Amino acid sequence: MNADTEDRVLRYTLTERIVHWGAALSYLYVLLTGLAFFLPVLWWITGFFGGGPTARFWHPIIGLLFVAAVTWMYAKWRRDMRVTAGDREWNKAILRYIRNEDEHLPPVGRFNTGQKQFFWVMFYGALALLVSGLVLWFTDSLPWNLRWVRYLAILVHVTGFLATVAGFIVHVYMGTAVVTGGFSSVVRGEVSRTWAQTHHRLWLEKVRRSASNPADRGTA
């Protein structure tokens, strides 16, 4: 094993990366088509997805794929996403994170507080979009005396949409423009030990313990 290989740490498995990009691409599809349905001035967007009828047909189906990907990530990462006392300390130093001064932040595990907040916004947002989306998908099946549920579903769907869009924009910006190496980690799956030491010190220490103790492998 050469020195360059030894300096790399596996951050995301191939399966995790596939699911991550599946969630990102499916969300981008429902985001763009949803904007076209919500704002008539943006109806032209549907032209990139086969036209209005085609986009309307695939919008809820692709939405289900997005929810499935988020559900998989919840099952895989929910323990890593728990808020800890260290996260509360990290929150107090959030301005240092915004200024990209990660070396001065409290040490964190596999995910920092911002990533955890984004995860829960997308998880609960996906639930809101799923429930409200099913009502809108099968709204013609509602009894007449329950038609008001449709209007409630529209309100919930729009709220979930706005919340997840805000989180998505911040997540993409932070992962590409602010935290150098964050984007490449979900492409190649590996990061340097220096990067891990700077951004996720507690996680790196856990990886090191796992490497030295085979009985702990699979928990990092």
Contacts in CASP RR format, 6 or more apart in sequence:
PFRMAT RR
TARGET T0000
AUTHOR 0000-0000-0000
METHOD contacts of the structure
MODEL  1
MNADTEDRVLRYTLTERIVHWGAALSYLYVLLTGLAFFLPVLWWITGFFG
GGPTARFWHPIIGLLFVAAVTWMYAKWRRDMRVTAGDREWNKAILRYIRN
EDEHLPPVGRFNTGQKQFFWVMFYGALALLVSGLVLWFTDSLPWNLRWVR
YLAILVHVTGFLATVAGFIVHVYMGTAVVTGGFSSVVRGEVSRTWAQTHH
RLWLEKVRRSASNPADRGTA
7 192 0 8 1.000
7 193 0 8 1.000
7 194 0 8 1.000
8 190 0 8 1.000
8 191 0 8 1.000
8 192 0 8 1.000
8 193 0 8 1.000
9 190 0 8 1.000
9 191 0 8 1.000
9 192 0 8 1.000
9 193 0 8 1.000
9 196 0 8 1.000
9 204 0 8 1.000
9 207 0 8 1.000
10 189 0 8 1.000
10 190 0 8 1.000
11 185 0 8 1.000
11 189 0 8 1.000
11 190 0 8 1.000
11 191 0 8 1.000
11 196 0 8 1.000
12 20 0 8 1.000
12 185 0 8 1.000
12 186 0 8 1.000
12 189 0 8 1.000
13 189 0 8 1.000
14 189 0 8 1.000
16 76 0 8 1.000
17 186 0 8 1.000
17 187 0 8 1.000
17 189 0 8 1.000
19 69 0 8 1.000
19 72 0 8 1.000
19 73 0 8 1.000
19 76 0 8 1.000
20 69 0 8 1.000
20 73 0 8 1.000
20 186 0 8 1.000
21 186 0 8 1.000
22 65 0 8 1.000
22 66 0 8 1.000
22 69 0 8 1.000
23 66 0 8 1.000
23 69 0 8 1.000
23 70 0 8 1.000
23 73 0 8 1.000
26 62 0 8 1.000
26 63 0 8 1.000
26 65 0 8 1.000
26 66 0 8 1.000
26 69 0 8 1.000
27 66 0 8 1.000
27 164 0 8 1.000
27 168 0 8 1.000
29 49 0 8 1.000
29 58 0 8 1.000
29 59 0 8 1.000
29 62 0 8 1.000
29 63 0 8 1.000
30 59 0 8 1.000
30 62 0 8 1.000
30 63 0 8 1.000
30 66 0 8 1.000
30 129 0 8 1.000
31 161 0 8 1.000
31 165 0 8 1.000
31 168 0 8 1.000
32 45 0 8 1.000
32 48 0 8 1.000
32 49 0 8 1.000
33 45 0 8 1.000
33 46 0 8 1.000
33 49 0 8 1.000
33 55 0 8 1.000
33 56 0 8 1.000
33 58 0 8 1.000
33 59 0 8 1.000
33 62 0 8 1.000
34 59 0 8 1.000
34 161 0 8 1.000
35 42 0 8 1.000
35 45 0 8 1.000
36 42 0 8 1.000
36 43 0 8 1.000
36 44 0 8 1.000
36 45 0 8 1.000
36 46 0 8 1.000
36 52 0 8 1.000
36 55 0 8 1.000
37 55 0 8 1.000
37 56 0 8 1.000
37 59 0 8 1.000
38 158 0 8 1.000
38 161 0 8 1.000
43 52 0 8 1.000
46 52 0 8 1.000
46 54 0 8 1.000
46 55 0 8 1.000
47 55 0 8 1.000
49 55 0 8 1.000
49 58 0 8 1.000
60 133 0 8 1.000
60 137 0 8 1.000
63 129 0 8 1.000
64 130 0 8 1.000
66 126 0 8 1.000
67 126 0 8 1.000
67 127 0 8 1.000
67 129 0 8 1.000
67 130 0 8 1.000
70 122 0 8 1.000
70 123 0 8 1.000
70 126 0 8 1.000
71 126 0 8 1.000
73 119 0 8 1.000
73 123 0 8 1.000
74 123 0 8 1.000
77 111 0 8 1.000
77 119 0 8 1.000
80 109 0 8 1.000
80 110 0 8 1.000
80 111 0 8 1.000
81 111 0 8 1.000
81 116 0 8 1.000
81 119 0 8 1.000
81 120 0 8 1.000
82 116 0 8 1.000
83 113 0 8 1.000
83 116 0 8 1.000
86 106 0 8 1.000
86 108 0 8 1.000
87 108 0 8 1.000
87 112 0 8 1.000
87 113 0 8 1.000
87 116 0 8 1.000
89 106 0 8 1.000
90 97 0 8 1.000
90 105 0 8 1.000
90 106 0 8 1.000
90 108 0 8 1.000
90 112 0 8 1.000
90 113 0 8 1.000
91 113 0 8 1.000
93 104 0 8 1.000
93 105 0 8 1.000
93 106 0 8 1.000
94 113 0 8 1.000
96 102 0 8 1.000
96 104 0 8 1.000
96 105 0 8 1.000
97 105 0 8 1.000
97 112 0 8 1.000
97 114 0 8 1.000
98 178 0 8 1.000
100 178 0 8 1.000
100 179 0 8 1.000
102 179 0 8 1.000
102 198 0 8 1.000
102 199 0 8 1.000
103 198 0 8 1.000
105 112 0 8 1.000
107 201 0 8 1.000
107 202 0 8 1.000
108 199 0 8 1.000
108 200 0 8 1.000
108 201 0 8 1.000
108 202 0 8 1.000
108 203 0 8 1.000
109 200 0 8 1.000
109 201 0 8 1.000
109 202 0 8 1.000
109 203 0 8 1.000
109 206 0 8 1.000
110 200 0 8 1.000
110 203 0 8 1.000
110 206 0 8 1.000
110 220 0 8 1.000
111 119 0 8 1.000
111 200 0 8 1.000
112 199 0 8 1.000
112 200 0 8 1.000
114 174 0 8 1.000
115 171 0 8 1.000
118 167 0 8 1.000
118 170 0 8 1.000
118 171 0 8 1.000
121 163 0 8 1.000
121 164 0 8 1.000
121 166 0 8 1.000
121 167 0 8 1.000
122 164 0 8 1.000
122 167 0 8 1.000
122 168 0 8 1.000
125 160 0 8 1.000
125 163 0 8 1.000
125 164 0 8 1.000
126 164 0 8 1.000
128 156 0 8 1.000
128 157 0 8 1.000
128 159 0 8 1.000
128 160 0 8 1.000
128 163 0 8 1.000
129 157 0 8 1.000
129 160 0 8 1.000
129 161 0 8 1.000
129 164 0 8 1.000
131 153 0 8 1.000
131 156 0 8 1.000
132 152 0 8 1.000
132 153 0 8 1.000
132 154 0 8 1.000
132 156 0 8 1.000
132 157 0 8 1.000
132 160 0 8 1.000
133 153 0 8 1.000
133 157 0 8 1.000
135 142 0 8 1.000
135 149 0 8 1.000
135 150 0 8 1.000
135 153 0 8 1.000
136 150 0 8 1.000
136 153 0 8 1.000
136 154 0 8 1.000
136 157 0 8 1.000
139 150 0 8 1.000
139 153 0 8 1.000
142 149 0 8 1.000
142 150 0 8 1.000
175 181 0 8 1.000
175 182 0 8 1.000
175 183 0 8 1.000
176 182 0 8 1.000
176 183 0 8 1.000
179 199 0 8 1.000
181 191 0 8 1.000
181 195 0 8 1.000
182 191 0 8 1.000
184 191 0 8 1.000
185 191 0 8 1.000
185 195 0 8 1.000
193 204 0 8 1.000
196 203 0 8 1.000
196 204 0 8 1.000
196 207 0 8 1.000
197 204 0 8 1.000
203 220 0 8 1.000
206 219 0 8 1.000
206 220 0 8 1.000
207 220 0 8 1.000
209 216 0 8 1.000
210 216 0 8 1.000
210 217 0 8 1.000
210 218 0 8 1.000
210 219 0 8 1.000
210 220 0 8 1.000
211 217 0 8 1.000
END
